[in-house]
Amino acid sequence: METAVVTSKGQIVVSARIRKKFGIKKGTRVTIIEDQHGFFVRPLDKKYFEQFAGILPVKGKATKALAEEQRKDRKHEDTRS
């Protein structure tokens, strides 16, 4: 189990071990998911979007569109840095 401290700006530092394990790098987008016990943070990676495959009857087009949007966001973030 990892612990972290919330800064005055509401930021949490994710340990290097966890970042490496889950492939989290500078610019990685994450989602914050609430449940009845609190919340958890999950990277918005290909594996995250694949869990939605088959929900919509569009033969993977939604997943491809979401992945493309993520690539565009990442490219846009890279140009701002």
PDB file of N, CA, C and O in Angstrom:
ATOM      1  N   MET A   1       0.843  -1.177   0.000  1.00  0.00           N
ATOM      2  CA  MET A   1       0.000   0.000   0.000  1.00  0.00           C
ATOM      3  C   MET A   1       0.887   1.239   0.000  1.00  0.00           C
ATOM      4  O   MET A   1       1.867   1.320   0.741  1.00  0.00           O
ATOM      5  N   GLU A   2       0.534   2.179  -0.824  1.00  0.00           N
ATOM      6  CA  GLU A   2       1.257   3.447  -0.924  1.00  0.00           C
ATOM      7  C   GLU A   2       0.453   4.530  -0.204  1.00  0.00           C
ATOM      8  O   GLU A   2      -0.774   4.464  -0.127  1.00  0.00           O
ATOM      9  N   THR A   3       1.159   5.513   0.316  1.00  0.00           N
ATOM     10  CA  THR A   3       0.498   6.680   0.891  1.00  0.00           C
ATOM     11  C   THR A   3       1.039   7.926   0.211  1.00  0.00           C
ATOM     12  O   THR A   3       2.125   7.910  -0.370  1.00  0.00           O
ATOM     13  N   ALA A   4       0.278   8.996   0.288  1.00  0.00           N
ATOM     14  CA  ALA A   4       0.692  10.264  -0.302  1.00  0.00           C
ATOM     15  C   ALA A   4       0.079  11.388   0.525  1.00  0.00           C
ATOM     16  O   ALA A   4      -0.840  11.164   1.312  1.00  0.00           O
ATOM     17  N   VAL A   5       0.591  12.580   0.339  1.00  0.00           N
ATOM     18  CA  VAL A   5       0.080  13.761   1.026  1.00  0.00           C
ATOM     19  C   VAL A   5      -0.523  14.690  -0.025  1.00  0.00           C
ATOM     20  O   VAL A   5       0.056  14.897  -1.092  1.00  0.00           O
ATOM     21  N   VAL A   6      -1.683  15.242   0.286  1.00  0.00           N
ATOM     22  CA  VAL A   6      -2.322  16.198  -0.610  1.00  0.00           C
ATOM     23  C   VAL A   6      -1.737  17.578  -0.319  1.00  0.00           C
ATOM     24  O   VAL A   6      -1.690  18.008   0.833  1.00  0.00           O
ATOM     25  N   THR A   7      -1.289  18.270  -1.371  1.00  0.00           N
ATOM     26  CA  THR A   7      -0.705  19.600  -1.195  1.00  0.00           C
ATOM     27  C   THR A   7      -1.811  20.641  -1.040  1.00  0.00           C
ATOM     28  O   THR A   7      -2.996  20.333  -1.175  1.00  0.00           O
ATOM     29  N   SER A   8      -1.405  21.877  -0.755  1.00  0.00           N
ATOM     30  CA  SER A   8      -2.380  22.967  -0.613  1.00  0.00           C
ATOM     31  C   SER A   8      -3.121  23.235  -1.922  1.00  0.00           C
ATOM     32  O   SER A   8      -4.200  23.827  -1.914  1.00  0.00           O
ATOM     33  N   LYS A   9      -2.549  22.804  -3.042  1.00  0.00           N
ATOM     34  CA  LYS A   9      -3.197  22.960  -4.352  1.00  0.00           C
ATOM     35  C   LYS A   9      -4.036  21.743  -4.725  1.00  0.00           C
ATOM     36  O   LYS A   9      -4.576  21.687  -5.829  1.00  0.00           O
ATOM     37  N   GLY A  10      -4.154  20.769  -3.827  1.00  0.00           N
ATOM     38  CA  GLY A  10      -4.943  19.576  -4.098  1.00  0.00           C
ATOM     39  C   GLY A  10      -4.212  18.531  -4.917  1.00  0.00           C
ATOM     40  O   GLY A  10      -4.842  17.610  -5.436  1.00  0.00           O
ATOM     41  N   GLN A  11      -2.912  18.647  -5.045  1.00  0.00           N
ATOM     42  CA  GLN A  11      -2.125  17.714  -5.847  1.00  0.00           C
ATOM     43  C   GLN A  11      -1.634  16.546  -4.998  1.00  0.00           C
ATOM     44  O   GLN A  11      -1.367  16.691  -3.805  1.00  0.00           O
ATOM     45  N   ILE A  12      -1.522  15.396  -5.638  1.00  0.00           N
ATOM     46  CA  ILE A  12      -1.004  14.190  -4.992  1.00  0.00           C
ATOM     47  C   ILE A  12       0.153  13.680  -5.837  1.00  0.00           C
ATOM     48  O   ILE A  12       0.030  13.576  -7.057  1.00  0.00           O
ATOM     49  N   VAL A  13       1.266  13.363  -5.204  1.00  0.00           N
ATOM     50  CA  VAL A  13       2.410  12.816  -5.921  1.00  0.00           C
ATOM     51  C   VAL A  13       2.269  11.298  -5.954  1.00  0.00           C
ATOM     52  O   VAL A  13       2.106  10.657  -4.916  1.00  0.00           O
ATOM     53  N   VAL A  14       2.333  10.733  -7.157  1.00  0.00           N
ATOM     54  CA  VAL A  14       2.270   9.288  -7.324  1.00  0.00           C
ATOM     55  C   VAL A  14       3.705   8.769  -7.295  1.00  0.00           C
ATOM     56  O   VAL A  14       4.566   9.275  -8.016  1.00  0.00           O
ATOM     57  N   SER A  15       3.961   7.768  -6.472  1.00  0.00           N
ATOM     58  CA  SER A  15       5.326   7.271  -6.313  1.00  0.00           C
ATOM     59  C   SER A  15       5.876   6.725  -7.629  1.00  0.00           C
ATOM     60  O   SER A  15       5.126   6.296  -8.507  1.00  0.00           O
ATOM     61  N   ALA A  16       7.188   6.753  -7.741  1.00  0.00           N
ATOM     62  CA  ALA A  16       7.862   6.277  -8.952  1.00  0.00           C
ATOM     63  C   ALA A  16       7.537   4.813  -9.218  1.00  0.00           C
ATOM     64  O   ALA A  16       7.383   4.422 -10.375  1.00  0.00           O
ATOM     65  N   ARG A  17       7.432   4.009  -8.190  1.00  0.00           N
ATOM     66  CA  ARG A  17       7.133   2.583  -8.357  1.00  0.00           C
ATOM     67  C   ARG A  17       5.773   2.390  -9.023  1.00  0.00           C
ATOM     68  O   ARG A  17       5.639   1.582  -9.942  1.00  0.00           O
ATOM     69  N   ILE A  18       4.779   3.121  -8.565  1.00  0.00           N
ATOM     70  CA  ILE A  18       3.433   3.012  -9.127  1.00  0.00           C
ATOM     71  C   ILE A  18       3.407   3.561 -10.554  1.00  0.00           C
ATOM     72  O   ILE A  18       2.809   2.952 -11.441  1.00  0.00           O
ATOM     73  N   ARG A  19       4.057   4.714 -10.781  1.00  0.00           N
ATOM     74  CA  ARG A  19       4.094   5.293 -12.137  1.00  0.00           C
ATOM     75  C   ARG A  19       4.714   4.316 -13.125  1.00  0.00           C
ATOM     76  O   ARG A  19       4.207   4.139 -14.233  1.00  0.00           O
ATOM     77  N   LYS A  20       5.806   3.686 -12.723  1.00  0.00           N
ATOM     78  CA  LYS A  20       6.488   2.732 -13.601  1.00  0.00           C
ATOM     79  C   LYS A  20       5.601   1.513 -13.853  1.00  0.00           C
ATOM     80  O   LYS A  20       5.479   1.061 -14.991  1.00  0.00           O
ATOM     81  N   LYS A  21       4.991   0.989 -12.815  1.00  0.00           N
ATOM     82  CA  LYS A  21       4.158  -0.211 -12.929  1.00  0.00           C
ATOM     83  C   LYS A  21       3.000   0.000 -13.901  1.00  0.00           C
ATOM     84  O   LYS A  21       2.652  -0.907 -14.657  1.00  0.00           O
ATOM     85  N   PHE A  22       2.392   1.210 -13.885  1.00  0.00           N
ATOM     86  CA  PHE A  22       1.217   1.468 -14.702  1.00  0.00           C
ATOM     87  C   PHE A  22       1.505   2.337 -15.928  1.00  0.00           C
ATOM     88  O   PHE A  22       0.580   2.782 -16.608  1.00  0.00           O
ATOM     89  N   GLY A  23       2.785   2.575 -16.207  1.00  0.00           N
ATOM     90  CA  GLY A  23       3.161   3.317 -17.410  1.00  0.00           C
ATOM     91  C   GLY A  23       2.717   4.768 -17.400  1.00  0.00           C
ATOM     92  O   GLY A  23       2.402   5.332 -18.448  1.00  0.00           O
ATOM     93  N   ILE A  24       2.691   5.375 -16.224  1.00  0.00           N
ATOM     94  CA  ILE A  24       2.261   6.768 -16.098  1.00  0.00           C
ATOM     95  C   ILE A  24       3.477   7.670 -16.292  1.00  0.00           C
ATOM     96  O   ILE A  24       4.467   7.572 -15.567  1.00  0.00           O
ATOM     97  N   LYS A  25       3.378   8.548 -17.289  1.00  0.00           N
ATOM     98  CA  LYS A  25       4.461   9.476 -17.601  1.00  0.00           C
ATOM     99  C   LYS A  25       3.908  10.887 -17.611  1.00  0.00           C
ATOM    100  O   LYS A  25       2.700  11.089 -17.483  1.00  0.00           O
ATOM    101  N   LYS A  26       4.779  11.851 -17.761  1.00  0.00           N
ATOM    102  CA  LYS A  26       4.347  13.243 -17.856  1.00  0.00           C
ATOM    103  C   LYS A  26       3.302  13.369 -18.957  1.00  0.00           C
ATOM    104  O   LYS A  26       3.519  12.906 -20.077  1.00  0.00           O
ATOM    105  N   GLY A  27       2.189  13.982 -18.649  1.00  0.00           N
ATOM    106  CA  GLY A  27       1.133  14.180 -19.627  1.00  0.00           C
ATOM    107  C   GLY A  27       0.101  13.067 -19.685  1.00  0.00           C
ATOM    108  O   GLY A  27      -0.902  13.196 -20.388  1.00  0.00           O
ATOM    109  N   THR A  28       0.328  11.969 -18.957  1.00  0.00           N
ATOM    110  CA  THR A  28      -0.658  10.887 -18.944  1.00  0.00           C
ATOM    111  C   THR A  28      -1.952  11.399 -18.328  1.00  0.00           C
ATOM    112  O   THR A  28      -1.948  11.970 -17.237  1.00  0.00           O
ATOM    113  N   ARG A  29      -3.039  11.192 -19.022  1.00  0.00           N
ATOM    114  CA  ARG A  29      -4.342  11.584 -18.497  1.00  0.00           C
ATOM    115  C   ARG A  29      -4.849  10.473 -17.588  1.00  0.00           C
ATOM    116  O   ARG A  29      -4.631   9.291 -17.851  1.00  0.00           O
ATOM    117  N   VAL A  30      -5.521  10.864 -16.529  1.00  0.00           N
ATOM    118  CA  VAL A  30      -6.093   9.899 -15.597  1.00  0.00           C
ATOM    119  C   VAL A  30      -7.561  10.231 -15.380  1.00  0.00           C
ATOM    120  O   VAL A  30      -8.014  11.343 -15.651  1.00  0.00           O
ATOM    121  N   THR A  31      -8.285   9.252 -14.890  1.00  0.00           N
ATOM    122  CA  THR A  31      -9.670   9.468 -14.499  1.00  0.00           C
ATOM    123  C   THR A  31      -9.785   9.218 -13.008  1.00  0.00           C
ATOM    124  O   THR A  31      -9.080   8.372 -12.459  1.00  0.00           O
ATOM    125  N   ILE A  32     -10.660   9.939 -12.362  1.00  0.00           N
ATOM    126  CA  ILE A  32     -10.934   9.750 -10.940  1.00  0.00           C
ATOM    127  C   ILE A  32     -12.320   9.142 -10.843  1.00  0.00           C
ATOM    128  O   ILE A  32     -13.307   9.748 -11.262  1.00  0.00           O
ATOM    129  N   ILE A  33     -12.388   7.953 -10.295  1.00  0.00           N
ATOM    130  CA  ILE A  33     -13.629   7.201 -10.220  1.00  0.00           C
ATOM    131  C   ILE A  33     -14.058   7.099  -8.758  1.00  0.00           C
ATOM    132  O   ILE A  33     -13.292   6.656  -7.902  1.00  0.00           O
ATOM    133  N   GLU A  34     -15.285   7.513  -8.492  1.00  0.00           N
ATOM    134  CA  GLU A  34     -15.831   7.459  -7.134  1.00  0.00           C
ATOM    135  C   GLU A  34     -16.592   6.154  -6.922  1.00  0.00           C
ATOM    136  O   GLU A  34     -17.228   5.636  -7.839  1.00  0.00           O
ATOM    137  N   ASP A  35     -16.517   5.635  -5.702  1.00  0.00           N
ATOM    138  CA  ASP A  35     -17.387   4.540  -5.290  1.00  0.00           C
ATOM    139  C   ASP A  35     -17.826   4.804  -3.855  1.00  0.00           C
ATOM    140  O   ASP A  35     -17.538   5.869  -3.309  1.00  0.00           O
ATOM    141  N   GLN A  36     -18.509   3.863  -3.247  1.00  0.00           N
ATOM    142  CA  GLN A  36     -19.056   4.110  -1.915  1.00  0.00           C
ATOM    143  C   GLN A  36     -17.982   4.226  -0.827  1.00  0.00           C
ATOM    144  O   GLN A  36     -18.273   4.692   0.274  1.00  0.00           O
ATOM    145  N   HIS A  37     -16.762   3.814  -1.118  1.00  0.00           N
ATOM    146  CA  HIS A  37     -15.678   3.861  -0.134  1.00  0.00           C
ATOM    147  C   HIS A  37     -14.745   5.047  -0.306  1.00  0.00           C
ATOM    148  O   HIS A  37     -13.931   5.317   0.577  1.00  0.00           O
ATOM    149  N   GLY A  38     -14.844   5.760  -1.417  1.00  0.00           N
ATOM    150  CA  GLY A  38     -13.948   6.882  -1.682  1.00  0.00           C
ATOM    151  C   GLY A  38     -13.759   7.057  -3.166  1.00  0.00           C
ATOM    152  O   GLY A  38     -14.730   7.173  -3.913  1.00  0.00           O
ATOM    153  N   PHE A  39     -12.504   7.078  -3.603  1.00  0.00           N
ATOM    154  CA  PHE A  39     -12.219   7.233  -5.026  1.00  0.00           C
ATOM    155  C   PHE A  39     -10.915   6.546  -5.360  1.00  0.00           C
ATOM    156  O   PHE A  39     -10.107   6.239  -4.484  1.00  0.00           O
ATOM    157  N   PHE A  40     -10.725   6.311  -6.653  1.00  0.00           N
ATOM    158  CA  PHE A  40      -9.438   5.814  -7.113  1.00  0.00           C
ATOM    159  C   PHE A  40      -9.088   6.481  -8.424  1.00  0.00           C
ATOM    160  O   PHE A  40      -9.960   6.979  -9.136  1.00  0.00           O
ATOM    161  N   VAL A  41      -7.812   6.487  -8.732  1.00  0.00           N
ATOM    162  CA  VAL A  41      -7.279   7.142  -9.922  1.00  0.00           C
ATOM    163  C   VAL A  41      -6.825   6.048 -10.875  1.00  0.00           C
ATOM    164  O   VAL A  41      -6.154   5.095 -10.478  1.00  0.00           O
ATOM    165  N   ARG A  42      -7.199   6.199 -12.129  1.00  0.00           N
ATOM    166  CA  ARG A  42      -6.832   5.197 -13.134  1.00  0.00           C
ATOM    167  C   ARG A  42      -6.335   5.905 -14.386  1.00  0.00           C
ATOM    168  O   ARG A  42      -6.953   6.870 -14.836  1.00  0.00           O
ATOM    169  N   PRO A  43      -5.210   5.433 -14.964  1.00  0.00           N
ATOM    170  CA  PRO A  43      -4.729   6.048 -16.198  1.00  0.00           C
ATOM    171  C   PRO A  43      -5.707   5.802 -17.340  1.00  0.00           C
ATOM    172  O   PRO A  43      -6.305   4.731 -17.439  1.00  0.00           O
ATOM    173  N   LEU A  44      -5.862   6.800 -18.197  1.00  0.00           N
ATOM    174  CA  LEU A  44      -6.706   6.649 -19.381  1.00  0.00           C
ATOM    175  C   LEU A  44      -5.828   6.108 -20.507  1.00  0.00           C
ATOM    176  O   LEU A  44      -5.354   6.851 -21.366  1.00  0.00           O
ATOM    177  N   ASP A  45      -5.629   4.808 -20.475  1.00  0.00           N
ATOM    178  CA  ASP A  45      -4.795   4.154 -21.477  1.00  0.00           C
ATOM    179  C   ASP A  45      -5.658   3.239 -22.345  1.00  0.00           C
ATOM    180  O   ASP A  45      -6.875   3.177 -22.171  1.00  0.00           O
ATOM    181  N   LYS A  46      -5.037   2.546 -23.258  1.00  0.00           N
ATOM    182  CA  LYS A  46      -5.757   1.674 -24.182  1.00  0.00           C
ATOM    183  C   LYS A  46      -6.569   0.623 -23.424  1.00  0.00           C
ATOM    184  O   LYS A  46      -7.705   0.324 -23.794  1.00  0.00           O
ATOM    185  N   LYS A  47      -5.992   0.073 -22.377  1.00  0.00           N
ATOM    186  CA  LYS A  47      -6.683  -0.953 -21.587  1.00  0.00           C
ATOM    187  C   LYS A  47      -7.976  -0.402 -20.987  1.00  0.00           C
ATOM    188  O   LYS A  47      -8.984  -1.107 -20.931  1.00  0.00           O
ATOM    189  N   TYR A  48      -7.951   0.846 -20.542  1.00  0.00           N
ATOM    190  CA  TYR A  48      -9.143   1.468 -19.971  1.00  0.00           C
ATOM    191  C   TYR A  48     -10.252   1.532 -21.019  1.00  0.00           C
ATOM    192  O   TYR A  48     -11.395   1.172 -20.735  1.00  0.00           O
ATOM    193  N   PHE A  49      -9.923   1.985 -22.223  1.00  0.00           N
ATOM    194  CA  PHE A  49     -10.941   2.131 -23.261  1.00  0.00           C
ATOM    195  C   PHE A  49     -11.412   0.790 -23.807  1.00  0.00           C
ATOM    196  O   PHE A  49     -12.557   0.670 -24.241  1.00  0.00           O
ATOM    197  N   GLU A  50     -10.548  -0.214 -23.790  1.00  0.00           N
ATOM    198  CA  GLU A  50     -10.941  -1.529 -24.287  1.00  0.00           C
ATOM    199  C   GLU A  50     -12.050  -2.157 -23.458  1.00  0.00           C
ATOM    200  O   GLU A  50     -12.801  -2.991 -23.964  1.00  0.00           O
ATOM    201  N   GLN A  51     -12.165  -1.768 -22.190  1.00  0.00           N
ATOM    202  CA  GLN A  51     -13.220  -2.337 -21.358  1.00  0.00           C
ATOM    203  C   GLN A  51     -14.614  -1.966 -21.864  1.00  0.00           C
ATOM    204  O   GLN A  51     -15.600  -2.620 -21.524  1.00  0.00           O
ATOM    205  N   PHE A  52     -14.689  -0.910 -22.680  1.00  0.00           N
ATOM    206  CA  PHE A  52     -15.978  -0.479 -23.211  1.00  0.00           C
ATOM    207  C   PHE A  52     -16.292  -1.094 -24.573  1.00  0.00           C
ATOM    208  O   PHE A  52     -17.368  -0.865 -25.126  1.00  0.00           O
ATOM    209  N   ALA A  53     -15.367  -1.865 -25.107  1.00  0.00           N
ATOM    210  CA  ALA A  53     -15.584  -2.483 -26.415  1.00  0.00           C
ATOM    211  C   ALA A  53     -16.817  -3.375 -26.355  1.00  0.00           C
ATOM    212  O   ALA A  53     -16.978  -4.176 -25.434  1.00  0.00           O
ATOM    213  N   GLY A  54     -17.668  -3.226 -27.338  1.00  0.00           N
ATOM    214  CA  GLY A  54     -18.861  -4.051 -27.418  1.00  0.00           C
ATOM    215  C   GLY A  54     -20.086  -3.448 -26.765  1.00  0.00           C
ATOM    216  O   GLY A  54     -21.188  -3.973 -26.931  1.00  0.00           O
ATOM    217  N   ILE A  55     -19.928  -2.362 -26.026  1.00  0.00           N
ATOM    218  CA  ILE A  55     -21.075  -1.728 -25.388  1.00  0.00           C
ATOM    219  C   ILE A  55     -21.980  -1.105 -26.437  1.00  0.00           C
ATOM    220  O   ILE A  55     -23.203  -1.237 -26.381  1.00  0.00           O
ATOM    221  N   LEU A  56     -21.364  -0.428 -27.391  1.00  0.00           N
ATOM    222  CA  LEU A  56     -22.129   0.209 -28.466  1.00  0.00           C
ATOM    223  C   LEU A  56     -22.052  -0.654 -29.725  1.00  0.00           C
ATOM    224  O   LEU A  56     -21.007  -1.240 -30.007  1.00  0.00           O
ATOM    225  N   PRO A  57     -23.116  -0.737 -30.464  1.00  0.00           N
ATOM    226  CA  PRO A  57     -23.107  -1.584 -31.660  1.00  0.00           C
ATOM    227  C   PRO A  57     -22.472  -0.887 -32.875  1.00  0.00           C
ATOM    228  O   PRO A  57     -23.108  -0.746 -33.919  1.00  0.00           O
ATOM    229  N   VAL A  58     -21.216  -0.455 -32.725  1.00  0.00           N
ATOM    230  CA  VAL A  58     -20.552   0.250 -33.823  1.00  0.00           C
ATOM    231  C   VAL A  58     -19.237  -0.426 -34.226  1.00  0.00           C
ATOM    232  O   VAL A  58     -18.392   0.188 -34.877  1.00  0.00           O
ATOM    233  N   LYS A  59     -19.076  -1.666 -33.843  1.00  0.00           N
ATOM    234  CA  LYS A  59     -17.922  -2.484 -34.250  1.00  0.00           C
ATOM    235  C   LYS A  59     -16.584  -1.829 -33.953  1.00  0.00           C
ATOM    236  O   LYS A  59     -15.709  -1.801 -34.819  1.00  0.00           O
ATOM    237  N   GLY A  60     -16.406  -1.299 -32.747  1.00  0.00           N
ATOM    238  CA  GLY A  60     -15.123  -0.748 -32.322  1.00  0.00           C
ATOM    239  C   GLY A  60     -14.857   0.678 -32.730  1.00  0.00           C
ATOM    240  O   GLY A  60     -13.806   1.219 -32.388  1.00  0.00           O
ATOM    241  N   LYS A  61     -15.770   1.314 -33.451  1.00  0.00           N
ATOM    242  CA  LYS A  61     -15.533   2.680 -33.903  1.00  0.00           C
ATOM    243  C   LYS A  61     -15.417   3.645 -32.731  1.00  0.00           C
ATOM    244  O   LYS A  61     -14.615   4.577 -32.778  1.00  0.00           O
ATOM    245  N   ALA A  62     -16.203   3.437 -31.683  1.00  0.00           N
ATOM    246  CA  ALA A  62     -16.148   4.335 -30.525  1.00  0.00           C
ATOM    247  C   ALA A  62     -14.788   4.246 -29.839  1.00  0.00           C
ATOM    248  O   ALA A  62     -14.208   5.268 -29.471  1.00  0.00           O
ATOM    249  N   THR A  63     -14.281   3.032 -29.666  1.00  0.00           N
ATOM    250  CA  THR A  63     -12.968   2.850 -29.035  1.00  0.00           C
ATOM    251  C   THR A  63     -11.879   3.512 -29.871  1.00  0.00           C
ATOM    252  O   THR A  63     -10.992   4.174 -29.333  1.00  0.00           O
ATOM    253  N   LYS A  64     -11.948   3.331 -31.180  1.00  0.00           N
ATOM    254  CA  LYS A  64     -10.952   3.943 -32.061  1.00  0.00           C
ATOM    255  C   LYS A  64     -11.042   5.463 -31.992  1.00  0.00           C
ATOM    256  O   LYS A  64     -10.020   6.149 -31.987  1.00  0.00           O
ATOM    257  N   ALA A  65     -12.262   5.987 -31.940  1.00  0.00           N
ATOM    258  CA  ALA A  65     -12.443   7.436 -31.856  1.00  0.00           C
ATOM    259  C   ALA A  65     -11.902   7.975 -30.537  1.00  0.00           C
ATOM    260  O   ALA A  65     -11.272   9.032 -30.516  1.00  0.00           O
ATOM    261  N   LEU A  66     -12.138   7.261 -29.434  1.00  0.00           N
ATOM    262  CA  LEU A  66     -11.621   7.692 -28.136  1.00  0.00           C
ATOM    263  C   LEU A  66     -10.096   7.648 -28.118  1.00  0.00           C
ATOM    264  O   LEU A  66      -9.454   8.562 -27.599  1.00  0.00           O
ATOM    265  N   ALA A  67      -9.521   6.600 -28.676  1.00  0.00           N
ATOM    266  CA  ALA A  67      -8.060   6.490 -28.731  1.00  0.00           C
ATOM    267  C   ALA A  67      -7.469   7.603 -29.589  1.00  0.00           C
ATOM    268  O   ALA A  67      -6.438   8.176 -29.236  1.00  0.00           O
ATOM    269  N   GLU A  68      -8.107   7.908 -30.699  1.00  0.00           N
ATOM    270  CA  GLU A  68      -7.636   8.989 -31.574  1.00  0.00           C
ATOM    271  C   GLU A  68      -7.704  10.333 -30.843  1.00  0.00           C
ATOM    272  O   GLU A  68      -6.788  11.148 -30.944  1.00  0.00           O
ATOM    273  N   GLU A  69      -8.786  10.552 -30.115  1.00  0.00           N
ATOM    274  CA  GLU A  69      -8.930  11.792 -29.347  1.00  0.00           C
ATOM    275  C   GLU A  69      -7.833  11.902 -28.294  1.00  0.00           C
ATOM    276  O   GLU A  69      -7.291  12.984 -28.068  1.00  0.00           O
ATOM    277  N   GLN A  70      -7.507  10.785 -27.652  1.00  0.00           N
ATOM    278  CA  GLN A  70      -6.437  10.778 -26.658  1.00  0.00           C
ATOM    279  C   GLN A  70      -5.097  11.109 -27.316  1.00  0.00           C
ATOM    280  O   GLN A  70      -4.303  11.860 -26.749  1.00  0.00           O
ATOM    281  N   ARG A  71      -4.833  10.559 -28.508  1.00  0.00           N
ATOM    282  CA  ARG A  71      -3.582  10.862 -29.221  1.00  0.00           C
ATOM    283  C   ARG A  71      -3.502  12.353 -29.559  1.00  0.00           C
ATOM    284  O   ARG A  71      -2.447  12.972 -29.420  1.00  0.00           O
ATOM    285  N   LYS A  72      -4.621  12.921 -30.002  1.00  0.00           N
ATOM    286  CA  LYS A  72      -4.654  14.349 -30.326  1.00  0.00           C
ATOM    287  C   LYS A  72      -4.382  15.191 -29.086  1.00  0.00           C
ATOM    288  O   LYS A  72      -3.628  16.163 -29.141  1.00  0.00           O
ATOM    289  N   ASP A  73      -5.004  14.814 -27.958  1.00  0.00           N
ATOM    290  CA  ASP A  73      -4.784  15.547 -26.710  1.00  0.00           C
ATOM    291  C   ASP A  73      -3.321  15.489 -26.305  1.00  0.00           C
ATOM    292  O   ASP A  73      -2.742  16.495 -25.894  1.00  0.00           O
ATOM    293  N   ARG A  74      -2.726  14.306 -26.421  1.00  0.00           N
ATOM    294  CA  ARG A  74      -1.326  14.141 -26.041  1.00  0.00           C
ATOM    295  C   ARG A  74      -0.428  14.994 -26.925  1.00  0.00           C
ATOM    296  O   ARG A  74       0.503  15.636 -26.441  1.00  0.00           O
ATOM    297  N   LYS A  75      -0.713  14.997 -28.232  1.00  0.00           N
ATOM    298  CA  LYS A  75       0.072  15.807 -29.173  1.00  0.00           C
ATOM    299  C   LYS A  75      -0.059  17.278 -28.847  1.00  0.00           C
ATOM    300  O   LYS A  75       0.925  18.017 -28.879  1.00  0.00           O
ATOM    301  N   HIS A  76      -1.278  17.711 -28.530  1.00  0.00           N
ATOM    302  CA  HIS A  76      -1.530  19.112 -28.174  1.00  0.00           C
ATOM    303  C   HIS A  76      -0.778  19.481 -26.903  1.00  0.00           C
ATOM    304  O   HIS A  76      -0.204  20.567 -26.814  1.00  0.00           O
ATOM    305  N   GLU A  77      -0.777  18.583 -25.916  1.00  0.00           N
ATOM    306  CA  GLU A  77      -0.041  18.835 -24.671  1.00  0.00           C
ATOM    307  C   GLU A  77       1.453  18.946 -24.932  1.00  0.00           C
ATOM    308  O   GLU A  77       2.129  19.791 -24.345  1.00  0.00           O
ATOM    309  N   ASP A  78       1.972  18.092 -25.817  1.00  0.00           N
ATOM    310  CA  ASP A  78       3.400  18.113 -26.135  1.00  0.00           C
ATOM    311  C   ASP A  78       3.820  19.429 -26.782  1.00  0.00           C
ATOM    312  O   ASP A  78       4.923  19.920 -26.539  1.00  0.00           O
ATOM    313  N   THR A  79       2.948  19.996 -27.599  1.00  0.00           N
ATOM    314  CA  THR A  79       3.302  21.247 -28.281  1.00  0.00           C
ATOM    315  C   THR A  79       3.250  22.437 -27.328  1.00  0.00           C
ATOM    316  O   THR A  79       3.908  23.450 -27.566  1.00  0.00           O
ATOM    317  N   ARG A  80       2.472  22.324 -26.248  1.00  0.00           N
ATOM    318  CA  ARG A  80       2.389  23.404 -25.259  1.00  0.00           C
ATOM    319  C   ARG A  80       3.549  23.383 -24.278  1.00  0.00           C
ATOM    320  O   ARG A  80       3.830  24.396 -23.637  1.00  0.00           O
ATOM    321  N   SER A  81       4.221  22.262 -24.149  1.00  0.00           N
ATOM    322  CA  SER A  81       5.322  22.138 -23.173  1.00  0.00           C
ATOM    323  C   SER A  81       6.570  22.817 -23.649  1.00  0.00           C
ATOM    324  O   SER A  81       7.584  22.807 -22.950  1.00  0.00           O
TER     325      SER A  81
END
